[in-house]
Amino acid sequence: MATQDEKQAFIDDMARRRGYVLGYHKGMAEADFDVLKAADALIGAVYTTQRSLDRKTKELVFCATLTVMRAGKGQLQSHIRAALAHGASPEEVLEAIEIALPEAGVVAFQAGFEAWREVVGVEGIEPSIQVFDGGDGVR
């Protein structure tokens, strides 16, 4: 049975290696530490360990695949931030998310775009005429 200090040290190490820690990581550290360690070992083998693809490329792939899978906004945003931190431009991240359009469709893309927009701070351009905006009222 792991001690609280061991669990805390593991979460801190995850944060250093990944640049983020998700809510389920925190919860699993308390609820089932052994499974968290096993899952982290798999992630280490395919994601955080330097192999042929650099971290920027891996993060862009994550942005595309998480958009296609319609992952939660917080999870996608953690990878958007990681991609930016590893040298991707906002435009490169958006291009990765746009890959979702032909395969997963507009709905998946819209969720991915919204996550990206919030991270990079794009406001958008409002129409200058009154229109029904398709969901949240007349503008």
One Martini backbone bead per residue (centre of mass of N, CA, C, O) as a GRO file, in nm:
protein
  139
    1MET     BB    1   0.094   0.038   0.025
    2ALA     BB    2   0.071   0.357  -0.038
    3THR     BB    3   0.163   0.657   0.037
    4GLN     BB    4   0.098   0.985   0.030
    5ASP     BB    5   0.387   1.066  -0.054
    6GLU     BB    6   0.401   0.877  -0.303
    7LYS     BB    7   0.158   0.991  -0.451
    8GLN     BB    8   0.255   1.283  -0.468
    9ALA     BB    9   0.521   1.225  -0.618
   10PHE     BB   10   0.384   1.107  -0.870
   11ILE     BB   11   0.215   1.351  -0.952
   12ASP     BB   12   0.456   1.545  -0.974
   13ASP     BB   13   0.598   1.381  -1.196
   14MET     BB   14   0.376   1.397  -1.404
   15ALA     BB   15   0.379   1.705  -1.430
   16ARG     BB   16   0.670   1.723  -1.533
   17ARG     BB   17   0.648   1.528  -1.786
   18ARG     BB   18   0.368   1.655  -1.915
   19GLY     BB   19   0.244   1.950  -1.798
   20TYR     BB   20   0.009   1.774  -1.665
   21VAL     BB   21  -0.306   1.705  -1.481
   22LEU     BB   22  -0.570   1.510  -1.443
   23GLY     BB   23  -0.844   1.430  -1.266
   24TYR     BB   24  -0.807   1.118  -1.285
   25HIS     BB   25  -0.525   1.109  -1.169
   26LYS     BB   26  -0.594   1.213  -0.889
   27GLY     BB   27  -0.810   0.998  -0.820
   28MET     BB   28  -0.634   0.740  -0.874
   29ALA     BB   29  -0.421   0.792  -0.658
   30GLU     BB   30  -0.640   0.722  -0.437
   31ALA     BB   31  -0.815   0.470  -0.551
   32ASP     BB   32  -0.580   0.337  -0.783
   33PHE     BB   33  -0.253   0.340  -0.793
   34ASP     BB   34  -0.167   0.087  -0.960
   35VAL     BB   35  -0.323   0.164  -1.220
   36LEU     BB   36  -0.192   0.434  -1.266
   37LYS     BB   37   0.095   0.325  -1.303
   38ALA     BB   38   0.028   0.141  -1.545
   39ALA     BB   39  -0.085   0.361  -1.732
   40ASP     BB   40   0.172   0.540  -1.725
   41ALA     BB   41   0.359   0.333  -1.859
   42LEU     BB   42   0.216   0.332  -2.130
   43ILE     BB   43   0.241   0.635  -2.184
   44GLY     BB   44   0.547   0.635  -2.175
   45ALA     BB   45   0.591   0.447  -2.423
   46VAL     BB   46   0.398   0.639  -2.634
   47TYR     BB   47   0.463   0.957  -2.526
   48THR     BB   48   0.695   1.067  -2.313
   49THR     BB   49   0.892   0.913  -2.468
   50GLN     BB   50   1.157   0.941  -2.662
   51ARG     BB   51   1.146   0.902  -3.006
   52SER     BB   52   1.066   0.982  -3.320
   53LEU     BB   53   0.866   1.171  -3.201
   54ASP     BB   54   0.798   1.466  -3.105
   55ARG     BB   55   0.614   1.641  -2.882
   56LYS     BB   56   0.467   1.827  -3.073
   57THR     BB   57   0.354   1.606  -3.258
   58LYS     BB   58   0.202   1.449  -3.041
   59GLU     BB   59   0.012   1.682  -2.962
   60LEU     BB   60  -0.121   1.714  -3.238
   61VAL     BB   61  -0.236   1.431  -3.244
   62PHE     BB   62  -0.405   1.462  -2.993
   63CYS     BB   63  -0.584   1.692  -3.094
   64ALA     BB   64  -0.710   1.528  -3.322
   65THR     BB   65  -0.810   1.271  -3.169
   66LEU     BB   66  -0.977   1.413  -2.946
   67THR     BB   67  -1.171   1.544  -3.140
   68VAL     BB   68  -1.281   1.289  -3.278
   69MET     BB   69  -1.362   1.165  -2.980
   70ARG     BB   70  -1.491   1.385  -2.801
   71ALA     BB   71  -1.348   1.501  -2.581
   72GLY     BB   72  -1.293   1.672  -2.326
   73LYS     BB   73  -1.210   1.992  -2.296
   74GLY     BB   74  -0.986   1.970  -2.080
   75GLN     BB   75  -0.816   1.757  -2.224
   76LEU     BB   76  -0.767   1.911  -2.484
   77GLN     BB   77  -0.646   2.170  -2.354
   78SER     BB   78  -0.394   2.034  -2.238
   79HIS     BB   79  -0.280   1.970  -2.530
   80ILE     BB   80  -0.276   2.250  -2.641
   81ARG     BB   81  -0.080   2.365  -2.431
   82ALA     BB   82   0.146   2.161  -2.485
   83ALA     BB   83   0.191   2.233  -2.779
   84LEU     BB   84   0.267   2.527  -2.728
   85ALA     BB   85   0.504   2.460  -2.526
   86HIS     BB   86   0.641   2.277  -2.781
   87GLY     BB   87   0.610   2.500  -3.045
   88ALA     BB   88   0.336   2.545  -3.131
   89SER     BB   89   0.113   2.697  -3.310
   90PRO     BB   90  -0.204   2.797  -3.326
   91GLU     BB   91  -0.230   2.710  -3.627
   92GLU     BB   92  -0.134   2.416  -3.594
   93VAL     BB   93  -0.353   2.329  -3.399
   94LEU     BB   94  -0.593   2.394  -3.579
   95GLU     BB   95  -0.512   2.206  -3.811
   96ALA     BB   96  -0.538   1.948  -3.645
   97ILE     BB   97  -0.842   1.988  -3.580
   98GLU     BB   98  -0.941   2.007  -3.883
   99ILE     BB   99  -0.906   1.699  -3.946
  100ALA     BB  100  -1.195   1.621  -3.836
  101LEU     BB  101  -1.396   1.699  -4.055
  102PRO     BB  102  -1.399   1.451  -4.263
  103GLU     BB  103  -1.432   1.216  -4.034
  104ALA     BB  104  -1.621   1.355  -3.783
  105GLY     BB  105  -1.712   1.643  -3.830
  106VAL     BB  106  -1.856   1.934  -3.722
  107VAL     BB  107  -1.913   1.870  -3.424
  108ALA     BB  108  -1.627   1.793  -3.344
  109PHE     BB  109  -1.490   2.049  -3.442
  110GLN     BB  110  -1.642   2.257  -3.268
  111ALA     BB  111  -1.532   2.154  -2.999
  112GLY     BB  112  -1.234   2.192  -3.070
  113PHE     BB  113  -1.245   2.491  -3.139
  114GLU     BB  114  -1.345   2.592  -2.864
  115ALA     BB  115  -1.102   2.501  -2.705
  116TRP     BB  116  -0.896   2.666  -2.866
  117ARG     BB  117  -1.019   2.948  -2.841
  118GLU     BB  118  -0.987   2.969  -2.532
  119VAL     BB  119  -0.676   2.939  -2.521
  120VAL     BB  120  -0.600   3.173  -2.751
  121GLY     BB  121  -0.833   3.413  -2.769
  122VAL     BB  122  -1.066   3.396  -2.973
  123GLU     BB  123  -1.353   3.589  -3.056
  124GLY     BB  124  -1.461   3.707  -3.317
  125ILE     BB  125  -1.728   3.782  -3.558
  126GLU     BB  126  -1.995   3.978  -3.570
  127PRO     BB  127  -2.279   4.050  -3.692
  128SER     BB  128  -2.445   4.350  -3.820
  129ILE     BB  129  -2.694   4.173  -3.816
  130GLN     BB  130  -2.993   4.030  -3.756
  131VAL     BB  131  -2.980   3.696  -3.615
  132PHE     BB  132  -3.010   3.363  -3.601
  133ASP     BB  133  -2.776   3.147  -3.414
  134GLY     BB  134  -2.882   2.841  -3.339
  135GLY     BB  135  -2.937   2.864  -2.983
  136ASP     BB  136  -2.895   3.172  -2.816
  137GLY     BB  137  -3.045   3.361  -3.013
  138VAL     BB  138  -3.079   3.688  -3.094
  139ARG     BB  139  -2.852   3.933  -3.288
   0.00000   0.00000   0.00000
